Amino acid sequence: MTGVIFLSISVLLFSTMEISSKFISKDFNFLQLTFLRFFFGIFIFIFFILLNKDLKKELGNLKIKNFLKISSLGFINVFLSMVLLQYSVEKGNASVAAVLIGSHPIFVYILNLIFLKEFDKVKLFKILIGILGISFLLIFFKKLNRIDYLSYFAGLLSSFFFALFTFLSKRFLKDNSPVITNFISFFSGILFLSPFFFYQKNYLLNLNSFNIPFLLYLGFFVTGFGYLLYYEGFKRLNVVDGSMLFFLKPFIATLLSIILLKEKLTSSQIFGIFLIILSLTDFKKGIKIESYNRIKKDNHS
């Protein structure tokens, strides 16, 4: 039950990222928002590292080679994926951006097929469904003159890089805890973004009583506690059930965008969202991951 609560909260937090960013997108550009979100978020991991002797020991014993490997995750996730996602939210439709980033398992399937040779007819069928859903989402619109295709393409690229980040993280998490991995990933991502944050006076922020609470919420809760609760939930929950909970993100984000941002979706977009969510539902993958984790735990024992 505790795992369900943790993971449900994390899914809810992740689902509010796009809409929260949209509310203050006029005050901050996509680079500023990405930098500030991870800058505030990293303090959550610093707090837990300072309180945990094992985490401090793990960080102190970390080899330079492993540090550089984990730092590459920061470049892929923070510098590439999250910057592109924030651009997609700023320039386009927040609900569509949420669905696109939520479609990253489609690209994970493809990466597994290419590099790990894990061919599965069911997975291939789901990939085709996902691609068809994205096509409906991006191509078939009623008001073509009002579409920012660049923002949706950025959302697709963001989804791909997040899939690559997820794919590579599987290897790095074998030797390092999620807290340390995320801490280094966040830290390196901030370093990569720093030159752009200070370029052309991007550091001059338009702070006011309205946007500050949104910034703190995006940093501490969505980015910091969101990642933390996500991993803590999976520790206590069956992987299949956990994955199904996480797939609620497109539903929640779309619903919030329609209610709070008054965004409108065409019937073809709604059908596209349905196809993408259908393509993400993969019980076989969850069972394989659960079996792997059980075998790994037994080996350690």
JOUR-V710826 format. One line per field, one symbol per residue. burial: I if it has 16 or more other ideal C-beta (glycine too) atoms within 10 Angstrom, else O. Layout:
# JOUR-V710826
burial->???
This chain:
# JOUR-V710826
burial->OOIOOIIIIIIIIIIIIIIIIIOIIOIIOIIIIIIIIIIIIIOIIOOOIOOOOOIOOIIOOOOOOIOOIIIOIIIIIIIIIIIIIIIIIIIIIIIIIIIIIIIIIIIIIIIIOOOOOOOIOOIOOIIOIIOIIIOIIIOOIOOOOOOOOOIIOIIIIIIIIIIIIIIIIOOIIOOIIIIIIIIIIIIIIIOIIOOOIOOOOIOOOOOOOOIOOIIOIIIIIIIIIIIIIIIIIIOOIOIIIIIIIIIIIIIIIIOIIOOOOOIOIOOIIOIIIOIIIOIIOIOOIIOOIIOOOOOOOOOOO
